[in-house]
Amino acid sequence: MPDITQNITSELLMINLFRENFATIVASEPKAITALRQKAIEVVEANGFPDTHTENWRFTNLDPLFHAPYRFDFSNQSRPFDIDKIFSCDVYDLDTFSITLLNGWYVYQNAPLTTLSNGTIIGSLAKAMEVYPELVEKHLGTTANLHQPGLAALNTAFFQDGVFIYVPEGVEVEKPIQIINIIDSAEPLMIHPRHLVIQEQGSKLTLVHCDHSLTHNVSLTNGLSETFLAKEATLDFYKIQNKGHNSAVIHNAFFKQKKQSNLSSHALILNGGFTKNIINVELEEPQCNTVLNGLYLVDSNQHVDNQLLVDHAAPNCQSEQLYKGILDDEATAVFSGKIMVRREAQKTLAYQNNKNILLTDEAKANAQPQLEIYADDVKCSHGATVGQLDPAALFYLRTRGLCERTARQLLMYAFAGEVVQRIAITPLRERIDQLVEKRLKGELSICDQCVLHCNTKEPTVFNIDVSKL
């Protein structure tokens, strides 16, 4: 079992691990994918891992994550199990196509790839590389920036499996596809899941990605997804995390949008020891629309870092970023959001806002809003705030008979509600709303279950009409 220690750099250990297990990692895959892996490990060797001297990583230290004796599954170790016995959706009336990853490997009951009646293909990325090599090779690795500081190159070198989704032209997938990413290991585990989503012209898809742990053991998930939206395609994407304090999640999400495509992304972080979400969106052709929403609720010594880049490379596109966070105890948060407007991207409309509430003097939030504009006919704005609960609003609620604790909870609930109310799936929005309330009350602070599948059935509500305050 590899043990990363202070006597050997994390990069060197991973490079040696790759070379020692090379034959197993590349077994039965297309030569083009193997070549991509070799290029990626060369990037790791040349650039190393980012540190606190690296831009966009100044407030996030990766080094402690690698000081654990991680297990690596280079072949499918998934044991037979009945998913329904350990996992049941607790979002009332939410009907989805559910697909499961266990310790980074796709788990199936009938076949590793499923073709729906409308032609949509859902299944294992490893199997898709075998069955649809030309389609996978055409897209895989083409949007992921291996040279961007982070662990995208490491994922490209080590990924074994993940989710593959293909939506044909003009097809609207009638119900959401739900990715359930489960970690179940008695030992510390590092995984590198890889997802590839391809939407053809005019297609519509709703995708829900849920991270779930069955144990409290140390784990590191270094995930990467590449999503391609063809002309007039629409994607509504939800990434929801509610994991234990010993979990670390790093996810690189790359989106490429063609003409008149629409992307709506929602990142909801209710729990997790260490989280680094990196989102890169390229608006490659005119009249694209992008909305990036985020909410993070952290306490104890949890750390969350959201790094966003929206690259306006074509004219007449719109983008919006709204990320809000509530930090308690000694929690830390980082927001690094960038709007890039290239010379050709005239008539751009772009907006970015990050708001943070600190509940203690020890909590810290670092906001880095950025605009980089090379066009002269644009409307762009950005802003960031870090502060405490509004004392005037708190006083007003106290004069209406609320105790201080309830008044504080209500203000936090209303603050988070701006993001929650943007969730388009009604059953999901209602359940997330309930769980956010529980989280703010401290009732969900040690839950190690996926936010979509909490066992608590009884909803809790504030008997106050927020709109009348």
Legacy VTK file of the C-alpha trace (Angstrom):
# vtk DataFile Version 3.0
C-alpha trace
ASCII
DATASET POLYDATA
POINTS 469 float
0.000 0.000 0.000
1.568 3.318 -1.034
2.174 5.639 1.904
2.745 9.280 1.088
5.202 10.673 3.616
7.325 13.743 4.042
10.333 11.834 2.664
8.991 11.751 -0.876
7.019 14.396 -2.713
3.381 13.713 -3.481
4.052 14.246 -7.182
6.916 11.735 -7.299
4.934 9.100 -5.464
2.015 9.437 -7.895
4.357 9.337 -10.884
6.011 6.151 -9.600
2.613 4.661 -8.845
1.493 5.343 -12.420
4.560 3.710 -13.936
4.385 0.671 -11.663
0.732 0.042 -12.552
0.836 1.267 -16.148
-0.091 -2.067 -17.741
-3.152 -2.460 -15.527
-4.278 1.144 -15.943
-4.196 1.101 -19.763
-5.390 -2.478 -20.281
-7.798 -2.891 -23.231
-8.204 0.831 -23.870
-7.759 2.645 -27.229
-4.236 3.779 -28.041
-5.363 7.409 -28.211
-6.496 7.277 -24.573
-3.188 5.721 -23.517
-1.333 8.510 -25.312
-3.491 11.062 -23.476
-2.568 9.462 -20.146
1.133 9.558 -20.936
0.878 13.230 -21.862
-0.935 13.915 -18.594
1.657 12.223 -16.383
4.362 14.213 -18.185
2.481 17.385 -17.226
2.380 16.223 -13.596
6.112 15.539 -13.734
6.878 18.926 -15.291
4.493 21.154 -13.322
3.938 19.286 -10.067
0.953 20.035 -7.864
-0.164 23.573 -7.040
0.903 25.051 -3.714
0.091 28.212 -1.807
2.410 30.170 -4.110
0.208 29.264 -7.090
-2.457 31.731 -8.203
-5.986 30.516 -7.336
-4.453 28.194 -4.716
-2.999 30.798 -2.346
-5.559 30.049 0.360
-5.907 26.306 -0.256
-3.164 23.896 0.773
-3.224 20.512 -0.968
-0.227 19.057 0.826
-1.983 17.647 3.945
-4.381 15.668 1.744
-1.601 13.380 0.558
-0.285 12.390 3.980
-2.424 9.267 4.256
-1.798 5.601 3.333
-4.316 5.589 0.493
-5.525 2.479 -1.250
-5.819 2.618 -5.045
-8.148 0.308 -6.992
-6.542 -0.152 -10.397
-9.001 -2.901 -11.271
-12.687 -3.152 -10.502
-12.991 -4.267 -6.881
-16.749 -3.704 -6.723
-18.459 -6.486 -4.879
-22.012 -7.598 -5.686
-24.525 -5.645 -3.649
-28.122 -4.533 -3.783
-28.085 -0.746 -4.082
-31.673 -0.527 -2.821
-30.644 -2.029 0.538
-28.108 0.682 1.346
-29.435 3.638 -0.583
-32.954 5.020 -0.985
-33.902 8.413 -2.327
-35.606 10.563 0.259
-36.562 13.418 -2.050
-40.319 13.115 -2.160
-41.746 12.512 -5.665
-38.348 12.766 -7.365
-38.259 10.322 -10.277
-34.821 9.802 -11.844
-32.686 7.467 -13.911
-30.202 6.449 -11.186
-26.666 5.318 -11.934
-24.103 4.375 -9.299
-20.346 4.582 -8.864
-18.768 2.554 -6.059
-15.203 3.554 -5.165
-14.807 5.124 -8.594
-16.202 2.197 -10.616
-19.527 2.043 -12.432
-21.938 -0.460 -10.865
-24.612 -2.042 -13.038
-27.279 -4.697 -12.668
-28.018 -5.606 -16.291
-25.489 -4.005 -18.626
-22.654 -1.459 -18.367
-24.308 0.663 -21.083
-28.035 1.316 -21.379
-29.743 2.798 -24.437
-33.094 4.425 -23.717
-35.976 4.327 -26.193
-35.139 7.876 -27.338
-31.554 6.894 -28.185
-29.918 8.351 -25.069
-26.939 6.282 -23.907
-26.118 6.075 -20.193
-23.437 3.975 -18.562
-19.807 3.231 -17.859
-17.141 5.429 -19.427
-14.728 2.477 -19.470
-17.251 0.449 -21.477
-18.020 3.402 -23.751
-14.318 3.629 -24.647
-14.600 0.031 -25.826
-17.961 0.232 -27.629
-17.832 3.814 -28.970
-14.098 4.540 -29.285
-14.417 7.173 -32.025
-17.073 9.167 -30.155
-15.126 9.072 -26.893
-11.761 9.879 -28.482
-13.310 12.841 -30.333
-14.281 14.491 -27.039
-12.286 13.073 -24.122
-9.514 15.394 -23.020
-10.352 18.146 -25.513
-11.746 20.657 -22.989
-9.805 19.641 -19.872
-6.863 22.001 -19.454
-4.083 19.721 -18.245
-1.729 22.650 -17.715
-4.135 24.538 -15.456
-2.812 24.409 -11.874
-4.736 21.656 -10.161
-5.223 17.936 -10.411
-6.844 17.676 -13.850
-3.698 16.090 -15.266
-3.564 13.628 -12.353
-7.156 12.570 -13.032
-6.410 12.126 -16.724
-3.476 9.867 -15.918
-5.262 7.722 -13.336
-8.981 7.609 -14.157
-10.336 4.089 -14.595
-14.069 4.588 -14.953
-16.882 7.056 -14.562
-20.130 8.037 -16.227
-20.800 8.355 -19.953
-23.934 10.127 -21.194
-24.857 10.763 -24.825
-28.066 12.611 -25.766
-28.979 12.545 -29.496
-30.118 15.540 -31.527
-33.496 16.971 -30.556
-34.015 14.587 -27.625
-35.344 15.835 -24.298
-34.538 13.296 -21.584
-37.887 13.056 -19.807
-36.575 12.749 -16.253
-33.336 13.689 -14.471
-30.301 11.432 -14.551
-28.902 10.994 -11.035
-25.254 10.064 -10.497
-24.741 8.483 -7.067
-21.050 8.498 -6.167
-20.496 6.145 -3.200
-17.308 5.589 -1.215
-17.201 2.489 0.978
-13.765 1.484 2.227
-12.294 0.287 5.511
-9.010 1.962 4.527
-8.159 5.456 3.280
-9.075 5.548 -0.408
-8.143 7.806 -3.334
-10.280 7.690 -6.485
-10.246 9.539 -9.819
-13.710 9.279 -11.427
-14.106 10.733 -14.935
-17.380 11.793 -16.552
-18.130 12.578 -20.194
-21.437 14.182 -21.226
-22.220 14.843 -24.895
-25.399 16.675 -25.899
-26.235 17.019 -29.565
-28.133 19.918 -31.149
-31.388 20.894 -29.462
-31.162 18.252 -26.723
-32.244 18.824 -23.120
-30.907 17.142 -19.991
-31.172 17.495 -16.219
-28.263 15.946 -14.311
-27.998 15.515 -10.525
-24.611 14.505 -9.074
-24.684 13.327 -5.448
-21.631 12.468 -3.318
-22.224 9.872 -0.600
-20.029 8.050 1.937
-20.864 4.881 3.864
-17.999 5.265 6.351
-16.160 8.042 8.194
-12.757 6.938 6.882
-10.356 9.273 5.113
-11.001 9.593 1.382
-9.834 11.774 -1.488
-11.990 12.078 -4.595
-10.249 13.783 -7.508
-13.001 13.955 -10.112
-13.217 15.522 -13.542
-16.105 16.025 -15.939
-16.223 17.235 -19.530
-19.548 18.408 -20.934
-20.269 19.393 -24.538
-23.372 21.405 -25.398
-24.074 21.575 -29.125
-26.190 24.285 -30.758
-29.414 25.021 -28.823
-28.707 22.294 -26.238
-29.824 22.840 -22.628
-28.330 21.402 -19.427
-29.567 21.881 -15.860
-26.801 20.523 -13.600
-26.826 19.994 -9.818
-23.803 18.949 -7.759
-24.749 18.259 -4.153
-22.299 17.370 -1.399
-22.957 16.327 2.180
-20.005 14.202 3.293
-18.086 13.587 6.506
-15.289 15.676 7.991
-12.634 13.174 6.832
-13.575 13.468 3.177
-11.796 15.579 0.590
-13.395 16.318 -2.772
-11.676 18.017 -5.694
-13.712 18.343 -8.872
-12.764 19.921 -12.188
-15.794 20.620 -14.402
-15.206 21.744 -17.987
-18.103 22.944 -20.168
-18.010 23.908 -23.851
-21.042 25.691 -25.276
-21.997 26.122 -28.921
-24.429 28.666 -30.406
-27.617 29.404 -28.427
-26.911 26.708 -25.836
-27.979 27.093 -22.211
-26.183 25.956 -19.064
-27.496 26.249 -15.516
-25.186 24.907 -12.788
-25.969 24.620 -9.074
-23.252 23.680 -6.542
-24.656 22.960 -3.067
-22.192 22.117 -0.284
-23.770 21.288 3.071
-20.890 19.281 4.571
-17.402 18.069 3.786
-13.944 18.310 5.299
-12.174 19.743 2.233
-13.789 20.866 -1.008
-12.267 22.415 -4.119
-14.707 22.951 -6.982
-13.228 24.237 -10.231
-15.634 25.219 -13.023
-14.451 26.302 -16.470
-17.030 27.398 -19.055
-16.109 28.278 -22.636
-18.747 30.222 -24.590
-17.384 29.312 -27.984
-20.189 30.614 -30.236
-22.711 33.501 -30.085
-25.915 33.764 -28.048
-24.984 31.339 -25.287
-26.391 31.684 -21.788
-24.637 30.516 -18.600
-25.826 30.673 -14.995
-23.589 29.446 -12.148
-25.179 29.271 -8.695
-23.513 28.108 -5.490
-24.249 27.746 -1.780
-21.809 26.547 0.886
-22.541 26.065 4.589
-19.423 25.169 6.559
-18.436 24.936 10.217
-15.805 23.356 12.488
-12.513 23.476 10.525
-14.064 22.681 7.147
-12.617 24.326 4.044
-14.342 25.073 0.740
-12.823 26.706 -2.336
-14.883 27.608 -5.402
-12.890 28.605 -8.474
-14.892 29.749 -11.514
-13.924 30.879 -14.997
-16.420 31.945 -17.658
-14.603 32.568 -20.934
-16.608 34.757 -23.333
-15.002 33.915 -26.669
-17.963 34.910 -28.892
-20.318 37.912 -29.125
-23.842 38.314 -27.730
-23.464 35.894 -24.825
-24.691 36.247 -21.245
-23.344 34.832 -17.996
-24.210 35.143 -14.328
-22.408 33.911 -11.204
-24.030 33.961 -7.755
-22.236 32.187 -4.898
-23.192 32.604 -1.230
-21.623 31.147 1.906
-22.277 30.936 5.645
-19.238 30.142 7.819
-19.237 29.153 11.481
-16.560 28.171 14.030
-13.097 28.101 12.388
-14.317 27.294 8.882
-12.616 28.858 5.869
-13.867 29.612 2.373
-12.369 30.897 -0.848
-14.152 32.292 -3.878
-12.141 32.989 -7.009
-14.427 33.950 -9.865
-13.248 35.289 -13.195
-15.061 36.681 -16.210
-12.903 36.701 -19.335
-14.200 38.765 -22.284
-12.127 38.341 -25.419
-11.774 40.945 -28.165
-14.317 39.229 -30.413
-16.933 38.968 -27.644
-18.768 42.260 -28.218
-22.262 42.749 -26.708
-21.341 40.574 -23.729
-23.520 40.761 -20.618
-21.787 39.304 -17.556
-22.492 39.522 -13.840
-20.727 38.054 -10.827
-21.495 38.263 -7.113
-20.118 36.491 -4.047
-21.548 37.057 -0.557
-20.297 35.592 2.710
-21.598 35.723 6.277
-19.149 35.023 9.110
-20.748 33.854 12.348
-17.552 33.953 14.436
-14.354 35.977 14.590
-12.368 32.837 13.756
-14.166 32.070 10.473
-12.442 33.429 7.366
-13.560 34.058 3.790
-11.305 35.187 0.963
-13.045 36.602 -2.108
-11.245 37.250 -5.389
-13.698 38.544 -8.031
-11.969 39.220 -11.337
-12.802 40.861 -14.671
-10.502 40.615 -17.689
-12.027 42.507 -20.607
-10.581 43.076 -24.090
-13.807 44.147 -25.855
-15.230 47.681 -25.662
-18.988 47.135 -26.142
-19.884 45.097 -23.060
-21.799 45.341 -19.786
-19.976 43.560 -16.976
-20.032 43.869 -13.197
-18.665 41.997 -10.237
-18.721 42.265 -6.485
-17.952 40.465 -3.256
-18.901 40.985 0.379
-17.661 39.422 3.601
-19.461 40.411 6.782
-21.698 39.460 9.656
-25.455 39.275 10.049
-27.147 42.645 9.653
-27.548 43.988 13.220
-30.468 46.209 12.175
-32.370 43.264 10.717
-31.530 41.188 13.782
-32.825 43.945 16.064
-36.022 44.256 14.002
-36.771 40.548 14.374
-36.048 40.710 18.112
-38.615 43.519 18.448
-41.153 41.206 16.834
-40.781 38.727 19.665
-38.170 36.321 18.279
-35.357 35.118 20.494
-31.850 35.886 19.262
-31.145 32.297 18.209
-34.302 32.036 16.099
-33.755 35.490 14.620
-30.216 34.582 13.554
-31.408 31.317 12.008
-34.136 33.108 10.101
-31.728 35.659 8.637
-29.345 32.897 7.559
-32.232 30.914 6.078
-33.372 33.924 4.035
-29.774 34.587 2.934
-29.380 31.015 1.634
-32.860 30.990 0.130
-31.854 33.204 -2.790
-29.771 30.328 -4.161
-32.086 27.484 -3.100
-35.084 29.062 -4.822
-33.228 28.893 -8.146
-33.453 25.088 -8.134
-35.870 24.243 -10.942
-36.817 20.712 -9.810
-39.645 21.270 -7.331
-39.219 18.112 -5.176
-35.465 18.677 -5.019
-35.862 22.353 -4.153
-38.286 21.566 -1.328
-36.015 18.881 0.138
-32.876 21.014 -0.121
-34.792 23.844 1.520
-35.629 21.560 4.459
-32.064 20.294 4.746
-30.575 23.784 4.594
-32.837 24.734 7.489
-31.726 21.666 9.447
-28.088 22.439 8.650
-28.451 25.986 9.942
-30.019 24.642 13.134
-27.065 22.291 13.613
-29.219 19.197 13.144
-27.333 18.001 10.060
-23.787 18.886 11.087
-22.554 15.323 11.588
-24.702 13.548 9.002
-22.552 11.363 6.759
-25.307 10.598 4.278
-25.942 12.142 0.914
-28.031 15.257 1.143
-30.581 13.705 -1.194
-31.023 10.630 0.963
-31.193 11.794 4.577
-33.237 9.414 6.731
-35.008 12.270 8.513
-38.573 12.196 7.224
-40.199 14.919 9.310
-39.940 18.317 7.601
-39.179 21.317 9.774
-40.435 24.766 8.876
-40.214 28.293 10.148
-43.728 29.537 10.865
-42.812 32.964 9.540
-43.522 34.515 6.157
-40.092 35.782 5.128
-41.600 37.897 2.330
-43.386 40.071 4.890
-40.292 41.010 6.857
LINES 1 470
469 0 1 2 3 4 5 6 7 8 9 10 11 12 13 14 15 16 17 18 19 20 21 22 23 24 25 26 27 28 29 30 31 32 33 34 35 36 37 38 39 40 41 42 43 44 45 46 47 48 49 50 51 52 53 54 55 56 57 58 59 60 61 62 63 64 65 66 67 68 69 70 71 72 73 74 75 76 77 78 79 80 81 82 83 84 85 86 87 88 89 90 91 92 93 94 95 96 97 98 99 100 101 102 103 104 105 106 107 108 109 110 111 112 113 114 115 116 117 118 119 120 121 122 123 124 125 126 127 128 129 130 131 132 133 134 135 136 137 138 139 140 141 142 143 144 145 146 147 148 149 150 151 152 153 154 155 156 157 158 159 160 161 162 163 164 165 166 167 168 169 170 171 172 173 174 175 176 177 178 179 180 181 182 183 184 185 186 187 188 189 190 191 192 193 194 195 196 197 198 199 200 201 202 203 204 205 206 207 208 209 210 211 212 213 214 215 216 217 218 219 220 221 222 223 224 225 226 227 228 229 230 231 232 233 234 235 236 237 238 239 240 241 242 243 244 245 246 247 248 249 250 251 252 253 254 255 256 257 258 259 260 261 262 263 264 265 266 267 268 269 270 271 272 273 274 275 276 277 278 279 280 281 282 283 284 285 286 287 288 289 290 291 292 293 294 295 296 297 298 299 300 301 302 303 304 305 306 307 308 309 310 311 312 313 314 315 316 317 318 319 320 321 322 323 324 325 326 327 328 329 330 331 332 333 334 335 336 337 338 339 340 341 342 343 344 345 346 347 348 349 350 351 352 353 354 355 356 357 358 359 360 361 362 363 364 365 366 367 368 369 370 371 372 373 374 375 376 377 378 379 380 381 382 383 384 385 386 387 388 389 390 391 392 393 394 395 396 397 398 399 400 401 402 403 404 405 406 407 408 409 410 411 412 413 414 415 416 417 418 419 420 421 422 423 424 425 426 427 428 429 430 431 432 433 434 435 436 437 438 439 440 441 442 443 444 445 446 447 448 449 450 451 452 453 454 455 456 457 458 459 460 461 462 463 464 465 466 467 468
